[in-house]
Amino acid sequence: MASNKILVIDDTTVVRVKVREMLPPGNFEVLEAKDGLEGYNLIRQEKLSLIMLDFLLPKMSGWEVFQQIQAQPELSKIPLVLMSGRKEEVTEKLQEPFEYFEFLGKPFDQKQLIGAIQSAMKKAKLPRPSAAVAAATTNNGPGAASSAEINLLNEKIVKMQAEIDGLKKQLTQVVTFIKQKIK
């Protein structure tokens, strides 16, 4: 019996079969899901060694599956390879560098697949801050933001509000001008 379970979540049969065929024989049991919902249910039911997740999926998007995984500490420890033919759609939601998971662009070859899996395995072992600590962490390390940083942010808010008020006033003037010209 294979010691490692890999879940491949992709709506394209060709990609699921390609991953299965590219993996070294005998070492892996490959589970497949054709949509995000089916994949997420398998993630919760199975003890997985790796998740390969397409970003664009029916029923539940790869982004939504990713968010569910990251929200649960026991699931977020599973090595993850995000796959997509359009990296810009991934980087729109998740900023690089991808610290705790690996990205694999489609199409890919066996060398790229194996490299992505190895990298995802390494990244999954990295220590992660807890959600509460991560939310409160600043560039200065764990803990609340300093009062100087808070004051600086408050000043920026005041400036931005003044700019917004100025733009609203200009908009009103432009609308009034246009109405006068239309008459």
C-alpha positions, 0 to 999 in steps of 0.5 A: 500500500502507498504510504503517501496520499496525494489529492489532485483537485482539478476540473480537467481529467487530463491534468489529474491523469498527467499528475498520476502518471508523472509520480514515481510508481508505488510511492503514492496513492493519488486521490482525485477531485473534479471540483472544489467542493468534492476536493474540500470534502476529501481534504477533511475526510482523508489523511493527506500527504500533499494537496495539488489544487487548481485555482480555477474550479467549479462549485467552490473555487481554488481560492475558497478551498485555499482559504478554508485550508488556511483557516484550520491549523490542522489542514494548513500544515498539509503541503500544498501546490497551487496550480494555474495556467494564469499566475496573475490570477493567483498573485491577485489574491495571494502576494508573492513570495508564496511562503507556505505553499508552492505554485506550479504553472500549467502546463508543466513537466515531470521535473517541474512537478517533482520540484514543486512537490519537494518545495511544498513539502519543505515550505509546509514544515516552516513554523507559522505564527498563530492567526491571532499573532499574525494579525497583531504582528508588525514589521517590528515583530510580535505584539501590537503596533507601536503608538508612533505607527498608530499616530502615523496611520491616524495622520494618513487617515486625516489627510485622506479624508481631507482629500476625499472631501476636496474631491467631493466638492470638486465633483459637486462643482463639475456636476453643477457646471454640466447642468448649467451647460445642458440648460 
